[in-house]
Amino acid sequence: MAEAPRTVLISGCSSGIGLELAVQLAHDPRQRYQVVATMRDLGKKGMLEAAAGEALGQTLTVAQLDVCSDKSVAQCLSCIQGGEVDVLVNNAGVGLVGPIEGLSLAAMQNVFDTNFFGAVRLVKAVLPGMKRRRQGHIVVVSSVMGLQGVVFNEVYAASKFALEGFFESLAVQLLQFNIFVSLVEPGPVATDFEGKLMEQVSTAEFPGTDPDTLRYFRDFYLPTSRELFRNVGQSPRDVAQAIVKVISSARPPLRRQTNARYSPLTALKAVDPSGSLYVRTTHRLLFHWPRLLDLCLRCLACGCLRSRVQPQ
């Protein structure tokens, strides 16, 4: 007897990783998944529906979901047969880049409302059913910035650190209910959203920021960030493939990094538990040895260092 398809609820599917993941799961040849692909603004569903093709209305359904709204979450779940979600993928997120002095508290709170509290809100909604059925899988699209701080990304990194701590803590309890938690940690991902964000911040004023910090941001950080995405970045499809493997695993891992090219950068922190090696080395590379940093990034891209990109 064929196994019943698992219902997968994915947030943030209008583009990028969420869109790619929804399409890949919906086109699974064994039809193991019934995908509910959600987004805050259904006016942006055209690209997803075009990519879904014949799966639309069969193994993929598009639904409205604002992760910052209790009412929206409840309405979305009410449209799912039985309200039962077997796999929850917390993918919805927003970025925030720039000198901290020039960022408003409202913008910072919006990052946490979406990236952290949005994920928590969805978990609170689906967890009672998963516990009752004694099975489930919660997948969180985190980031390598949930493992290490990155200059001029303080608020975004903080939201991912919060996710890492919350879900690692929750994972211990949920094993009692046969519910798995997986934190998927991409490095740089080349998306239209990321490109537009970098374009916007390159011309932003950041009022209240001192001239030296603005110069560091524009003359050091922005060029290095562009090189990082160009040389080390993955496509959303690569990350989605890694998530598919995590979802289909019989014993899903707690953490899974998706980009082997980025691992030398995360290794700096792992080598020295005090954190000093990572902070001092990154500081010197960015502010004192930018040409060396550029060379390292080119080596990562061409294979001089560990360069194979293989979603595991």
Order of alpha helices (4+ residues) and beta strands (2+ residues): beta-alpha-beta-alpha-beta-alpha-beta-alpha-alpha-beta-alpha-beta-alpha-alpha-alpha-alpha-beta-alpha-alpha-alpha
